Amino acid sequence: MTSKIITFWNNLLILTIPNLKILKKILESTHIVKTATEGYSALELASKEPIPDLILLDVSMPVMDGYEVLKELKDEAETNF
C-alpha cells in the first residue's frame, strides 16, 4: 500500500533540525521548499517571495527557538497569516 500526502499548500518553509534533509527531499518534488536551521534565517526567508503557505517550526533551535520565531512572525504584517 502506498501513502499519499494531500496538501493545499504549495510554498513551504521548514525550520527543523532533526531530519531536515529527509523532509526536504520528500516534499520538494511537489512543493517549493525553503529551509533554515536557525530563527533569524527563517524570519528572513518567511518574508521573501514566494511567501510560504505553511511554516513548520522546531521548538528547540539554536539562537532563537520556535516560540520566539512564531512571535516575530505574528508581529510582522507580511507574515501574520
N, C-alpha and C positions, 0 to 999 in steps of 0.2 A: 504494500500500500504506500502510495506517495502522499506526502503532505503538501499543502498549498497555502501560501501566505496571501491573504487578500487584504489590500490596503487601499485607502482613499487618499493617501499622501504620496507625493512624488519626490519632494525635496526633503531630505533628512539631514539633521546634524546629530552626530553621535559623539558623546563625550563620556566614554567609559574606558578604564584602564584594562581590566581583565578581558581577554578575548577580542580586543578591538579589531585586529586584522581579520579574524574569522568572521565576525559580524559584518564588517565592511564587504568582504568577499561575497558573502551570501546575498547581501542587499543591493550591491552595485549593478547587478545585471538587470534590475528592474526599477532602480531608483537613482536619483542624483544624491550621492553620499559625500558629506563633508565630515572630517574627523578632527578632533582636537584632544590633546592629552592633559590640558590644564584650563582653568576657568577663563583667564584673560583671552586666550586664543579663541575659546568658544564664543565669548561675547563679541569678538571681532567678526568671526565667521557668521554668527547669527544675524548680524545687521547688513551683511552683503548679499547682493542679488545672486542667485535666486534666494529669497527669504525662505528658510525651512518651514515646512508644514508641520513637522514633528521634530522634537528635540529629546533625545534620550540622554539623561544625566546620571552619573555615578555620584552617590552621596559622598564617598570618601575619595578625594583627589588631592594632589599636591597644590600648594599655593592658595587656591580658592576652592572650597568644597561645593558640592551640588546645590546646597541650600543658598549659599551666597550668590551663585550664578543665577539661580531662579529668581532671587530677589532683584538682582540687577536687570534681568530680562523683563520682569514685570514693571520696573521703573522707567524703562525706555519705551517711547511711543511706538517705534517701528518693530519692536519685538514683544509688545504687550498684546498677545493674542491668546 
